Amino acid sequence: MDKGRCEAWRDEVDKLLIFAGLFSAVVTGFTIEAYKMLHADPSTATVQLVAIVAQQMSNGTSTDATQQAISSVISGMQNFRPEPYAIRVNILWFLSLSLALATAIIGILCMQWLREYQRDSGLSPMELFAVAQMRREGLERWSVPTILSALPLLLQSALVLFFIGLVDFLRNFNTTVAAAITAFVVVTLFFLATTTILPAFQFLLHGNYHFRVPQCPFKSPQSWAFCRLAFSACSIISYFAPDAHFVVSMPDRIPWRYTFERGRLALHFWHWQNFDKYWYDKRMRYQALTRSRELDDDLANGLVRLASTHFPKVPVFYHVLQCMRSSPLEVNKVGNLLFRLLGSKHNRICGALQRLSVVQAKDALGLLSLRYLPEPSMQCSPAAIKSYLEFAIRINNTVEDEDAMIDFMPPIHPDELRRIDVPDDIIYHGFKCIGRLARADRDLRYGVDNLFMLLVSTMAEQSVRHQDTIQVNRLLESMFNACQRIERWSQQRRVGDMRAALKCASWVASAFASPMVDQRVSDKWKQHSAFEKLLSLLRTLDGLSKEIDEVTFPNMLAPDGPTWTSIRRTFFSGEELNHNCNFVHNQNK
């Protein structure tokens, strides 16, 4: 932070030094001409004397009048008094030049201070940290930031003085030119004065008690100085005349009763950061009291602007979602915010978020953010998979409204999950969660099949690498129990709802019979006492599959998974295959 702040100061001082140098050169040219007006011009006296001599020669005689004229010219040079306007112009322009040069001198000093402030002393890291803190404390205590902020004020003062002197100078030579330049100078100075006083006037006089108005952005050292002056005046009036707002007769729309109170409180602000913090706190306090469903929160509007500007850039959107997850936004506002970011094609996501509690909405945003990780390869990282499983299990265990179920599954291939080590508790509770959903007759179409795929794919390798046989049997039992619950759920559902059950079954079959899976996986699964529950699920689905046409049925299986024909050949006995030999699906297309 110190490095960035010092670089900003250094850049500002560099620009001020360049401008001060150019401005000094311009003012110097004017002061050279203005300085001549402070003393008698010898060339003018010479012209007058030559004219007197020429007149004398033309007359051919020397008269007393000629002598008096010569004496008058000499006396005028000796007793010369400059015009009042000449004195004013020289004061203004020389003072302007002095301020510009003073800005340059102080700016050079500040550059030297900053260079020493950032100098590496060659100390140990601990000593260097302590020295940096010591330097920072000295920098703040000796008001170096205040001095740096005063440099633009000095240069602006020099410009104002130069403009005033320019108008005064031209006024005594040509009124037409002076009028044109005066109009330009008046507009410029009016703009400067207006932007200087507007922040203080808006803060003290605006009629919105909750500060729900666009804040005046005209913040500068001179406007802060005026703010301090206005705050001090309000504090003095409030102290010596606490009932002054009853005496002042002004329009009713100006809240004079709050003006003096605001000024008294704002007197404790020492810089613009305190000013902005007070303004923001007042706005947020109003937001918390009203609990409005409108998206008028500063944080929400900022996230909308950021994401809308950089939406194609996935890393930016990922960080926006993370900010939403950690922000204190209301759940209904999060839904509105996502609607503005994602558009109408994600109405289900936006509507579902508004049905969730705060904790559930944060988990849902965590799931959604996994789809927008900065790098696509990060979606298959162990940390991302574990986070997805934890979020999905928590949401499915707590959300009771089926319309609030959302599938935020990132695009992951099962083969990429073989080498990921997932904690046993996550796998166990994941299967228990799916079984609970099926037992409660919940809709399994939204994300459950993907969750099942993750659990089964990681379980396949876990059952081989795990040394604890008891723990492996416990995990297998939870998976087979989930298959049993899915079977009972599928028997009570319509044919159109079978996609989730078929996908879950094909994921299990893929993990059981895939060539990429160790043969020991199949052996362990077959030896388990609950393996029959998986076979029962497959038999039930095989019977229900006869009601589905040949075109739709293959699309209801897991993508890149085994065909239903290969599943039947793997799991069913010869008698079962012959019993259903008249039913053939064209899945190999």
N, C-alpha and C positions, 0 to 999 in steps of 0.2 A: 504494500500500500504506500509506504514512504517513497519507494522508487517511482511509482506512477505519479504521485503527487509532485515530487521534485521535477520529474520530466515535464509535467504540465506547467509548472512555474517557469522552468527554464525556457520552454517554448514560448510562453507568453512574454517573458522579458526580452527574448531575442527579437520578437516582432515589435515590441515597444521601442527597443533601441534603434531598430531600422527606421521606424516612423519618426522617432525623435530626431534622428540625424537629418532626415530629409526635411522635416518641418523646420528645424533650426536653420538649414540653408536657405529656405524660402523666407523666413522671417528676417534673416540677416540682410537679404537684399532690400527689404522694405525699411529696415532700421537705418541703413546707410543713407537712404534718401530722407528719412524723417529727421535724422541727426542734423542735417544741414539747416533745418528750420529753427534750431536752437541758437544760432549765432548769425551775425550779419554775413551776407554773401559778398565776398570781395569782388566778384565779377560784376555784380550789380553796381557797386560803388564805382568801379572802373568805367563802366558804361556811362554813368552819370557825369563823371569828370571829363571823359572824352567829349561828351555832348557839350559841356560848358566851354571847353577849350575850342571846339569847332565853332561855337557861336561867337566866341570872342574874336577868333581869326576872321570870321566873316564880317564882323563889324569894324575890325581894324583898330579897335581901341580897347583899353582895359578900364572897366568901370568899377565903381564900388559894388554894384549889383553882382558882378561876376565874382568878386572876392567873397561876397556874402554867400553866394551859391556854393562856392568851393568849401567854405567854412561849414556850411550847413551839412554838406555830404560827409565831411570828416567827422563832424559832431554826431551825426546820425549813426555812423559806424561805431563810434566810441560808446554811445549811450543806447545801443540796440537792446530792445526787450522783445523776446519771442512772443508770438501770439498765444493766447490761452489754449486754443485747440492744438497748437503744435506741442505744447507741454503735455497735454492729455494724451495725444497720439504717441509721443515718445515714451511716456510712462507705461502705457498699455503694451506697446510693442516690445520694449526692452524687458518688461516684466514677463511677457509671454516667452521671449527668448530665454530668459533666466529659468523659467519653469521647465522648458523643454530640456535645457542643459542639465538642470537639477535631476530631471527624470533619468537622463542618461547616466549621470554619476551614481545615483542611488541604484539604478538597475545593474550597473557594473559591480557595485558592492554586493548586491544580492546574489549575483552569479558567483562571486567569490565565496560567499557564505555557504551557498548550496554545494559548491564543489568540495569545500572542507567538510560539510555535513555528510556527504556521501563517500568520503575518502575511506578506503580500506586501510585499517591500521596495522594489518599483519598480525593480529592477535588470534588467540584460540577462539573457537566458536562461542564458548560461554562468555568469554571476555568481550568478544565482538558484539554479542547480543546486549550485554550490560552497557557497553559504551554507546550503542545505538539508542538505547532507552534514555541514557543520560543526555545525549545530543537532542533527542526529540523533546525531552522535558525543557531543555534550555531554549530550543527553538520556539516552543509555545510560550514560555514564560517571558521571553524578551521580545515578544510581539513581532517576530519576523513575518508570519503570515499576514499580519495587519499592514506591515510596511509594503509587502508585495502587492497587496490589494489596493494600496493607495497610489501606486504608480500610474495606473490608467486615469485616476482622478486628477493627478497633477497634469498629465498631458491634455486631458479634456479642458482643464482650467486654462491652460495655455492657448488652446484653440478658441475658447470663448473670448479671452482677452484680445486675441488677434482680430477676431471678427468685429468686436466693438470698436477697436482702434481703426479698422479699415473703414467702417461706416463713418466715423467721425472725420477721418482724413478726407474721404471723398465728398462729404457734405460741404466742405469749404471751397471746393474747386468746381464741381459741376453737379447741379441738383438732379439732373436726369439720370446720370450714371449712379449717383448716390441713392436715388429712389429704387432703382432696379436691384442694386446690391443689398440695400436695406430690406427689401421684401424677402429676398433669399435668406438673409441672415436671420430675420425674424422667424421664418418658418423653421429653420434649423434649430434655433434656440428654443422655440416653442415645443418642438418634438423632444428635444433633450429634457426640458423642464417637465413635460407631461409624463414621459416615461420614468422620470425620477420620482415623481410624487404619486403616481397611480398605485403602486403596490401598497403603500401606507393607506391611501384613501380607500382602496377596496377592502383591506383588512378591517379598517375601523368603521366603515360606513355601509357595507353591503347588508342587505336586509334579510339574508338567509341565515337563520340562527344555527343551522347545522352544517354550514360551509359547503353545501351541495351546489357550488357554482364553480365554473372554470377559474382556476387560480391565475392571477396576473403573472406573466412570465418575465416582466421587465426588471430583472434582478441584477443589480450592479453595485459597486462600492458606494457611488453617490446616492443611489436609491436606498441603500441600507442606512447610510448616514441620515438621510431624511426620515426614515422610519424610526430610528432611535430618537431623533428630535421630536417627532410627533408623539411617540410613546411617552417620552418624558413630559411633554406638555399635558397629555391626558392624565398621567399619574399625578402631576402637580395640581391640576384642576380637581381631580377626584379626591385628593387629600385635603385641600383647603376649602373646597366647595362641594361636599358630597351630594348635594341636591341641585347641582348646576344643570342637570338635564331637564329639571322642571322649569328652570328659568329660560333656557334657550328656546326660542320660538322658531322652529324649522318644520319642514313638511313631515307629515306623519310617517311616511315611508322610510325615513332615516331613523334607525333604532338608537337614538341618543343614549338611552338608558344602558345599552350594552357597549356603546362606543368607548366611554371612559373606563369601563371595567376591562374591556379587551386591551386598551392601551396600558392599563396598570399591570395586567398579567404579562403582556408582551415585553414589558421593560426588562424582564429576566432573560430574554433571548439575546444571545451573544453573536449569533451568525445565522445565515439563511437556513442551515440545517435544523436548528431549533424551531425556526419559523415554520418550515415544511412539516416537521414532526407534529407540532401542535395542530396544524391544519388537518393533517391526515388522521390524527386521533379523534378530532371532532367529527369528521366524516364517518369513520368507522363506528364511533359510538352511536351515531344516528342509525347506521346500518344495522347494528345489533339490536337496537330498540324496536325498529319498525319491522324487521324480518320480512322485508319486501321480497316478492318473488321475481321482481324485475332484475335484470342483469346490469345493475348500476354500480357494481363494486369496482374500485380502481384496479385491484389485482386481476379480477376476471376480465375487465376490458383490456388490460395490458396483455394478458395471455392470448386473448382473441386477436389482437393486433399482431403480436409476434407470430403466432401460428398461421394466421391468414397470409402474412407476408412471406413466410418461409415454409409453407405447408409441404411442397414437394421434397424438402430436405428432411429426411427421416430423423437424423440426430436432433434437430431442433424440436420436432414434434414429440420425440421421446422425453426431452427435458421439460417441455410444456406439460406433458402428462404427469411427470414426477412432481412438478410444482403444484399442479392441481391436487395431487394426492396428499401432499404435505401442507396444503393451505387450509385455512379455517373457513372455506367457502361452504355455504349451505348445500345440501344434496340436490335440491331442486335447481339451484343455480348451476351446479356442475352439469346436470342434464341439459339445461339451456345452453351452457357454454359449449358442450360437445356437439349439440345440434348446429350451432353456428360454425363450428370447426369442420365437422364431418359431412354436413349437408343432410338432405332429406333421405338419402339412401340408407342411412344408419338410424332411422327413426326408432327401430327396436332397441338399439343400444341406449339411445338417449331416454326413451321412455322407461326402460328397465332401471336405469340409474335413479330415476325419481321415485321408484318404489322401494329402494333400499335404505337401510339405516346408514348412519355416518360411517361406521366401521365397515359395513359391507360395501359401501360405495368406494371406500379407499382400497379395499381388496380388488374390486372390479377394475379400478383405474390401474392398479398394479398389474393385473392380468393384461389389460389393453396395452400398457406400455411395453410389454414383452414383444408385441408385434412390431414395435418401432425402435428396436435397439439400434445404437449407432452403426454396428457392423452386423451383417446377416449371419456371420459365423457365430456371433455371440448368442444367437437364439438356441443353439445346440450345446451351449456350455453347461457344465454341471450346475453352476449357480442359477442359470436361467431356468433349467428344468426343475430344480428343487423349488424355486420360487413359484413357478407355474403350478406345480402340484399342491403346494401349501395354500396358495390363493384359491385354487379351484375347489379343494376339499373344504376349506372354511366357508366359501360361498354356498356350496351345495348343502352343507350341513346346517346353515343358518337361514337361508332364503326359503320361505314357504310359498311365495307367489310364483306360479309357473311362468307367468308373463315376464318375470324379472330374471329368468335364467338366460345367460348370455354365453356364447362360445367365443372366447378370445384366444383360441388355440393358435400359436404361431405355426408356420409351415415347417414341420419337422418330419423327416422320414424315420420309420421305426428302426432301420438298420443303424442310424446314427446314435441310437440310445443304448446299444448293446454294451458299450464300455463305460457307461455312466453309473457310478455307485450312488444309489439313493438310499437314505436311511430306512431301516426296516419299519420304523413307526409310521413313516409317511406312506409306504406301500400298504401296510396293514390297514391304516385308517382310510386310505383311498378306496380299497375294496369294500370296507365296511360302509363307507359313504354311498357307493353305488348300490349296494344291497339295500340300504335304508331307503334310497329313492325309489327303487323298484318295488319294495314292499309297501311304500306309501302311495303306490299307483301314480307316481309323478311322471311327467313327460321327460323321456330320456333323449329327445332329439337334439337338444342344445348342449353340445359339449361333452356329454357323458361318454359317448363312444370314443372321443379323442382322449379323454381322461383315462378311459379303460385301456386304450392303446399304449399310453405312456406307462401305465402301471404294469401291464403284461410284458411289454418290451424290456423294461428294466428288471422285471421279475425273472425273466428267462435266464439271464446271466447270474442274477443273485442266487438262484437255486443251485448253480454249479459252484460258484466261488465261495459260497458261505460255508464255514466250517461247523456251525452250530446246526445240527440236524433237527433239533426241537424247534428252533426258530424258523427253519425252512419249512417244516411241516405246518407250522402256525400260519405262515404266509400263504402256502398253497391252499390250506383249508379256507382262508378268507377269500381267495380268488374263486375257488370252486363254489363256495356259498353264494358269492355274487352271481355266478353263472346260474345257480338254482333260482335266485330271486329274479333274474332277467327272464328265465324260462316261464315262471309263473306270471310275470308281467306281460310277456308276449302272448300268452294264452287268452288274456283278457282284452287285448287290443285289436284294432282293425288291421287289415292287411297293409294299409297305407302307412301305418306307424311302425312297420317291421324293420325299417332301415337301421335304426339304432341297434336293435337286437342282432340283426344279421352282421352288422359291422363288428360288434363286440365278439360274436362267435368267430368271425373270420380272423380277427386279430389273435385270438387264442390259438386258432388252428395254425396261423402263420408262425407264432412263437413256438408252437409244438413241433411242426413238421417242416419248417423252412430249412433249406440246405445250409444256410449260414449259422444255424443253431447247433450247438454241441449235442451229440446223441445222448449224452448223459441227462440232458434236460428232459427229453421224452421218457427216459427210463424212470427218472424220479417222479415224474407226473403220473405215469401209469401205476407206479407202486403205491401211490397215496390212496388211502381208503375212500376219499371223497371224489376220486376221479370220475366215478359214475355220474356225478352231477353235471359234469361237462358233457358227457355222452348223451345224457338225457336232454340237455339244451339243444344239442345238435339234432337229435331225433325229432324233437318238437318243431324246430325250425324247418327241418326237411319235410315234415308233413305239411306245414303251412305254406311252404314254397310252391306247392302245386297250384295254389290259387293266384299266383303271380305270373304274368305273361313273360315270354322268353326275352323280350327286349328290356323290360324294366328290371328284371331280377338281377342281372349282372351288375347294373349300376347301383344296386343297393348294397353290394358287398364293399369291403374295404379296398381302396385303391392300391394297386400294386400287390394285393394279397393273393392267396391261392383261390382258384376257381372252386365253385361248389362241388363240381365233380371230383376234384382232387381231395377235397375235404371228406367227401363220402367214402372215397376209396381208402383214406387214411384211418378213419375212425370207425367205420361200420364194418360189421362182419359180412361174410359172403351171403348169408341168408337175407340180411337186411338189404344188401345191394340187389339181389334177385327179386326181392319183394317189390322194389321200386324201379325195376328195370325198364318199365314202359314209360317212365318220366325222364326225359333227357333235356337238359338246358343247353342252349348254344352259347356257352360262356367264353369259348376260346376265340371268339371273333375279335 
